[in-house]
Amino acid sequence: MNETSNRSGGIPTRGIRFSKLILLASLVALVVEFVACSGSGSRVQASTITVGVTKVVRKSLGRQITLSSELVPFQEIDVYAKESGYVKKLLVDYGTRVKAGQVMAILEIPELEAQLQEDQAEIRNAINQVSRAQHELYRYQAQYKALHLRYTRLNEVSESQPGIVAQQEVDDAQGKDVAASSQVDAGQAAFEASQSQLSVTKAKLVHDQSLFDYSRITAPFSGIVTERYANLGTLVQAGTGSSTQAIPIVRLSQDDLFRLVIPVPESYVRYIRVGDHVDVRVPSLNRTFPGKVARFSVDVKEETRTMHTEVDVSNNDRVLMPGLYADADLTLEHKEDIPSVPLQAVNHEGDKTTVFVVNANSEIEDRPVSLGIQTASDAEVVAGLSEGELVVVSDRSALKPGEKVHPQVVPIMQYHESNQE
């Protein structure tokens, strides 16, 4: 009865169930299609690789080389005595600072003291000889004047009034006049000889006095005493000969200016110029001092293939000391405001140098470039790139020219060049 009423009065129960199944299947199909579409979109999105890039920027680049050596005084000498003698006074010791011309020691030289006394006596004697010769010359000149006047008068009378004066008398006066003239010449020569002898004696005194002045040992330049070899009463030999017995009195070092002698390798010689600034770092003092290239040998040593180069370092505050170890940072090249890229963006294949550039279409482009100055982290771009272009700095091994990428600007770690030789 129920079955009959279902057939006559509405939709059968089995038909309702079938309709529900069709609706459920449609929903499932829609879900599957949606999921498939979503997965396909993810795969498309995942196929675009994200690469790290940076921009071509302008900056200042420079190359440096660090060379190490020891600081030495600009001048350092052992001070010897010019003449042998005993140390009478020693006015300096270890660490004494002296100025140029300051007396450091006084020697006692008895032989020279006696020689000076003898020279002074000889000068007094020579002065007396000059005085005596001068008086003799005056006497000869007076005699000649009288005899010459007598002869002149007799000769005039004999010529004007012949026979009044005997010719023998005239001849005798003439002979005395000539003899007196010769005495004047001899007296003049004796006077000049005595003057010359006085000059010689005075010169000898000056010579001996100069030697005696060397008994005062003075500082040839301003500096500090770093060694003392003699004591009071020490007999020091003259340092002018080759005698092995000669010992210095002190060692003097100039301490307001130092030299840093560095061997510049052959490959960097062309960059060295007199006057170049040099940063001198002294690790033991934890300080950096300004210096400059003062001189170099202008030749490369065959044994080491290096050039002798000297850097002058001022020490006005007297902090530096001889023998301290120092590092010299020499600037080889330097350019201001030039386009540059990080070295990690550069590819080298044989003689070819390229970089990967992300162009306006977000595609990889393998761009040939020419480079200039190269530091530890950057390189100058001479040709091939423009300021603001994006270059790839991430791993480039899987990238290919023309490939679509997603560029992402990343920070670049900077390195400081420190070439130790």
C-alpha positions in Angstrom: 0.0 0.0 0.0 2.9 2.3 0.8 4.6 1.5 -2.5 1.3 2.4 -4.4 0.9 5.7 -2.7 4.6 6.6 -3.6 4.0 5.9 -7.2 0.7 7.8 -7.3 1.5 10.7 -5.0 5.3 11.9 -5.6 9.0 11.2 -6.4 10.2 7.7 -5.5 12.8 7.4 -2.7 15.4 5.7 -5.0 15.3 8.8 -7.4 16.0 11.2 -4.6 19.1 9.2 -3.5 20.4 9.2 -7.1 20.1 13.0 -7.4 22.1 13.5 -4.2 24.9 11.3 -5.5 25.1 13.3 -8.7 25.3 16.6 -6.7 28.1 15.2 -4.5 30.1 14.1 -7.5 29.9 17.5 -9.0 31.1 19.1 -5.8 34.1 16.7 -5.7 34.9 17.5 -9.3 34.9 21.2 -8.6 37.2 20.7 -5.5 39.6 18.5 -7.5 39.7 21.1 -10.3 40.3 23.9 -7.8 43.1 22.0 -6.1 44.7 21.2 -9.5 44.6 24.8 -10.6 46.1 25.9 -7.3 48.9 23.3 -7.6 49.6 24.4 -11.1 49.9 28.0 -10.0 52.3 27.1 -7.3 54.5 25.2 -9.7 54.5 28.2 -12.1 55.4 30.5 -9.2 58.1 28.2 -7.9 59.8 28.1 -11.4 60.9 31.8 -11.0 64.2 31.8 -9.1 65.0 34.5 -6.6 68.6 35.8 -7.0 70.6 38.2 -4.8 71.6 41.4 -6.6 73.3 44.7 -5.9 73.4 47.9 -7.8 76.4 49.4 -9.7 77.4 52.3 -7.5 80.0 55.0 -7.6 82.6 55.0 -4.8 86.2 55.7 -4.0 88.6 52.7 -4.5 92.2 52.3 -3.6 94.8 49.5 -3.4 97.1 49.2 -0.5 100.0 46.9 0.5 101.2 46.3 4.0 104.9 45.9 4.6 106.6 45.2 8.0 109.9 46.4 9.3 111.6 47.8 12.4 111.8 51.5 13.3 115.4 52.9 13.4 116.6 56.4 14.3 117.0 58.8 11.5 120.6 59.2 12.7 122.6 57.1 15.1 126.3 57.3 15.7 129.1 56.3 18.1 130.8 59.5 19.3 134.6 59.1 19.4 137.4 61.4 20.6 139.4 63.3 18.0 142.5 63.3 20.3 143.6 60.8 22.9 143.1 61.8 26.5 141.6 61.0 29.9 137.9 61.5 30.6 137.9 64.4 33.0 134.2 65.1 33.1 131.3 62.9 31.8 128.1 65.0 31.6 125.7 62.5 30.2 124.4 59.0 30.9 121.9 56.5 29.6 118.7 58.3 28.5 120.2 61.8 28.6 118.6 64.1 26.0 121.0 66.5 24.5 120.8 69.4 22.0 123.2 69.9 19.0 126.4 71.5 20.3 125.9 70.5 23.9 129.0 69.3 25.7 128.8 65.7 26.7 132.3 65.0 28.0 135.6 66.8 28.6 139.0 65.2 28.2 142.3 66.0 29.9 145.1 66.2 27.3 148.3 67.4 29.0 150.4 67.3 25.9 148.2 69.7 24.1 148.0 72.0 27.1 151.8 72.2 27.1 151.9 72.7 23.3 149.5 75.6 23.6 151.8 77.3 26.2 154.8 76.7 23.9 152.9 78.2 21.0 152.0 81.3 23.0 155.7 81.7 23.9 156.7 81.4 20.3 154.2 84.0 19.3 155.6 86.5 21.9 159.1 85.8 20.6 157.9 86.3 17.0 156.2 89.6 18.0 159.6 90.8 19.4 161.4 89.8 16.3 158.9 91.8 14.2 159.4 94.8 16.4 163.2 94.5 16.2 163.1 94.1 12.5 160.9 97.1 12.2 163.2 99.3 14.2 166.2 98.2 12.1 164.2 99.0 9.0 163.5 102.5 10.3 167.2 103.1 11.1 168.3 101.9 7.6 165.7 104.2 6.1 167.0 107.2 8.1 170.6 106.5 7.2 169.7 106.1 3.5 167.7 109.3 3.6 170.7 111.3 4.9 173.3 109.7 2.6 171.1 110.0 -0.4 170.5 113.7 0.3 174.3 114.3 0.7 175.0 112.6 -2.6 172.2 114.4 -4.4 173.6 117.8 -3.2 177.2 117.0 -4.2 176.2 115.7 -7.5 174.1 118.9 -8.3 177.1 121.1 -7.3 179.5 119.1 -9.4 177.3 119.4 -12.4 176.5 123.0 -12.0 180.0 124.2 -11.1 182.6 121.8 -12.3 185.9 121.7 -10.3 184.5 123.0 -7.0 183.8 119.5 -5.6 186.3 116.7 -6.2 184.9 113.9 -8.3 186.3 111.4 -5.8 184.1 112.9 -3.1 181.1 112.6 -5.3 181.8 109.0 -6.1 182.3 108.2 -2.5 178.9 109.7 -1.6 177.2 107.8 -4.4 178.7 104.5 -3.1 177.4 105.2 0.4 174.0 106.0 -1.0 173.8 102.7 -2.9 175.0 100.8 0.2 172.3 102.5 2.3 169.7 101.6 -0.2 170.7 98.0 -0.1 170.5 98.0 3.7 166.9 99.4 3.4 166.0 96.5 1.1 167.6 94.0 3.4 165.8 95.5 6.4 162.5 95.4 4.6 163.0 91.8 3.7 163.9 90.9 7.3 160.8 92.8 8.6 158.6 90.9 6.2 160.2 87.6 7.1 159.6 88.3 10.8 156.0 89.0 10.0 155.6 85.8 8.1 157.2 83.9 11.0 154.6 85.5 13.3 151.8 84.4 11.0 153.2 80.9 11.0 153.4 80.8 14.8 149.9 82.2 15.1 148.6 79.5 12.6 150.3 76.8 14.7 148.5 78.2 17.8 145.2 78.1 16.0 145.8 74.5 14.9 146.8 73.3 18.3 143.9 75.2 19.9 141.5 73.5 17.4 142.9 70.2 18.5 142.6 71.1 22.1 139.0 72.2 21.5 138.3 68.6 20.7 138.8 67.8 24.3 135.2 69.0 24.7 133.1 66.3 23.2 129.9 67.9 21.8 126.7 66.5 20.4 126.7 66.7 16.5 122.8 66.7 16.5 120.0 66.7 19.0 119.0 63.3 20.4 119.3 60.8 23.3 122.2 58.9 24.7 121.5 55.2 24.2 124.9 53.8 25.2 127.8 54.9 27.5 131.2 53.2 26.9 133.5 55.3 29.1 133.7 56.4 32.7 135.6 59.1 34.6 139.4 58.6 34.1 139.1 56.3 31.1 141.9 56.7 28.6 140.3 57.0 25.2 142.3 56.7 22.0 141.8 59.0 19.1 139.1 57.6 16.8 140.8 58.9 13.6 143.1 55.9 13.1 142.5 52.2 12.5 143.6 51.3 16.0 141.3 48.6 17.5 142.0 50.1 20.9 139.8 53.2 20.1 136.5 53.0 21.9 133.6 55.5 21.6 132.5 57.5 24.6 128.7 57.4 24.0 126.2 56.4 21.4 123.8 59.1 20.3 120.5 58.5 18.5 118.2 61.1 17.0 114.8 60.5 18.5 112.5 63.1 17.0 112.5 61.5 13.6 112.6 57.8 12.7 113.2 55.8 9.5 111.1 52.8 8.5 113.2 50.9 6.0 110.9 48.6 3.9 111.6 46.3 1.0 109.1 47.0 -1.7 108.5 44.0 -4.0 109.4 44.4 -7.6 105.7 44.2 -8.8 104.8 47.3 -6.7 107.9 49.4 -7.4 106.2 51.4 -10.2 103.6 52.8 -7.7 106.1 54.2 -5.2 106.6 58.0 -5.3 108.5 60.4 -3.0 106.0 62.2 -0.8 103.3 59.6 -0.7 101.4 59.3 2.6 102.0 56.2 4.6 100.1 55.0 7.7 102.6 53.4 10.1 100.9 51.1 12.6 102.9 50.1 15.7 101.1 47.1 17.3 103.0 47.3 20.6 101.7 50.9 21.2 98.3 50.3 19.6 98.8 53.5 17.6 99.1 54.7 14.0 101.5 57.4 13.0 101.6 59.5 9.8 104.6 59.0 7.6 105.7 59.7 4.1 107.9 58.1 1.5 111.1 60.2 1.8 113.6 58.3 -0.5 114.2 55.1 -2.3 117.2 53.4 -4.0 115.7 53.5 -7.6 117.0 50.0 -8.2 115.8 46.5 -7.5 118.2 44.2 -5.6 118.9 41.1 -7.6 119.0 38.8 -4.6 115.6 39.7 -3.1 113.8 41.4 -6.1 112.9 44.3 -3.8 113.6 48.0 -3.7 115.1 49.7 -0.6 112.5 52.3 0.4 112.5 54.6 3.5 109.5 56.1 5.2 110.1 59.1 7.6 108.0 59.1 10.7 108.0 62.1 13.1 108.3 61.4 16.8 107.7 64.8 18.3 106.1 63.4 21.4 109.0 60.9 21.9 106.7 57.8 22.0 108.5 55.8 19.4 111.7 53.9 20.3 114.4 52.2 18.2 113.6 48.6 17.3 109.8 48.7 17.6 108.0 46.6 15.0 105.8 48.5 12.7 103.5 47.9 9.7 103.5 50.4 6.8 100.3 50.7 4.7 101.3 52.1 1.3 98.6 53.3 -1.1 99.4 52.0 -4.5 96.4 53.4 -6.5 93.5 55.6 -5.6 90.5 56.9 -7.6 87.5 59.0 -6.4 83.9 58.6 -7.4 84.2 55.7 -9.9 81.5 53.0 -10.9 82.2 49.8 -9.1 80.8 46.3 -8.5 81.6 43.7 -5.8 84.2 41.1 -6.9 81.8 38.3 -6.1 79.7 39.5 -9.1 82.6 39.0 -11.5 83.0 35.9 -13.6 86.4 34.9 -15.1 86.6 32.4 -18.0 90.0 32.5 -19.6 90.6 36.0 -20.8 87.0 36.9 -20.7 85.5 38.8 -17.8 81.7 39.0 -17.5 78.9 39.7 -14.9 75.3 38.5 -14.8 73.0 41.5 -15.1 69.3 41.4 -14.4 67.8 43.5 -17.2 64.5 45.5 -17.3 62.6 42.3 -18.2 63.9 40.5 -15.1 66.0 38.2 -17.3 69.6 37.1 -16.9 72.1 38.8 -19.2 75.8 37.7 -19.5 77.5 41.1 -19.9 81.2 41.4 -20.9 83.0 44.1 -18.8 86.4 45.8 -18.5 87.8 46.3 -15.0 90.3 48.7 -13.5 91.4 49.0 -9.9 90.6 45.9 -7.9 90.5 45.9 -4.1 89.8 43.0 -1.7 86.1 43.4 -2.2 85.3 45.7 -5.2 86.4 46.4 -8.7 86.3 49.5 -10.9 84.1 49.2 -13.9 85.8 50.8 -16.9 83.3 49.6 -19.5 80.2 47.4 -19.9 78.0 48.6 -17.1 76.1 51.7 -16.1 75.4 53.1 -12.7 72.3 51.7 -11.1 72.2 48.4 -13.1 71.6 45.2 -11.1 74.3 42.6 -11.0 74.0 39.1 -9.5 76.0 38.5 -6.4 74.4 35.2 -5.3 75.4 31.7 -6.5 75.5 31.9 -10.3 76.3 28.3 -11.1 72.7 27.3 -11.9 71.8 30.5 -13.8 71.7 30.8 -17.6 71.5 33.8 -19.9 67.8 34.6 -20.8 66.4 32.9 -17.7 63.6 34.7 -15.9 64.5 35.5 -12.3 63.2 37.5 -9.3 65.9 40.0 -8.2 66.3 40.8 -4.5 68.8 43.4 -3.3 71.1 41.9 -0.7 73.8 43.6 1.5 77.4 43.0 0.6 80.0 42.4 3.2 83.1 44.6 2.8 86.6 43.4 3.2 89.7 45.4 3.9 92.7 44.6 1.9 95.9 43.7 3.8 98.6 42.2 1.7 101.4 41.0 3.9 104.7 40.6 2.3 
